[in-house]
């Protein structure tokens, strides 16, 4: 009982990663084919890494954008970085998640590779429920994506900031955007501001959202951490006029956590 009281008095440090919608010009999913088929089950199935694609950076380097498919309908899994969750060569830790939500999650993390990466490959391997799946990550020409501006329709992802008036973030997640501290089992308030320039899909009469619907959707996700995270609500709505979004996160155990804040425009999760 003493240890329980101690744990309850400790703090959970929460780091927030922001990400916008993925808008792709290339193919998305696993390289070399579709995700392997497997019967749908509530729990007990495997997790497959998914390669969304790559894009060039202004400094001549490249960024690889990666997600995953947890085939379980209800089972989320914590898989620490190590033999069962590794990126090689150079890893095993290259910033990948250690918490895997059910079903498909797009554009979850990025890996920056050098200018001379060329034809080299990285491989992300996950072992879950006794089954192992891996995916090669390369600069294959068919996998180039446009995460900041889609050339066909000029669509751009939403922006977000965790400090009102500060510089905004957009596109795939890069590093830590903001850090908060709170107590175990006590709600930590999450506040941020989003915005999205309406594109052709969002205009009234388009096949996306019209003028009467929110400018973007928001979802909150545990990315890493030693305990459970409960969000209230999991999909908060933004204030129409200010773009302000508020929610609460409650952490079941002390330690460091990474929470992913995702904003999507009318092109939807995965960039449609």
Secondary structure, DSSP 8 states (H G I E B T S, - for coil): -HHHHHHHHSEEEEEEEEE-----SS--BSTTS-------BSSS--EEEEEEEEEE-TTS-EEEEEEEEE-BSS--EE--SBTTEEEETT-S-SS--SEE-SEEEEEEEEEEE-GGGTT--EEEEEEETTEEEEEEE---GGGB--SS--TTT-----EEESSTTS--EESS--S--EEEEEETTS-EEEEEEEE----TTTSTTSSS--TTS-SSEEEEEEEE-SS-EEEESSS----TTT-EEEEEEEESSSEEEEEEEEEE-TT-GGG-
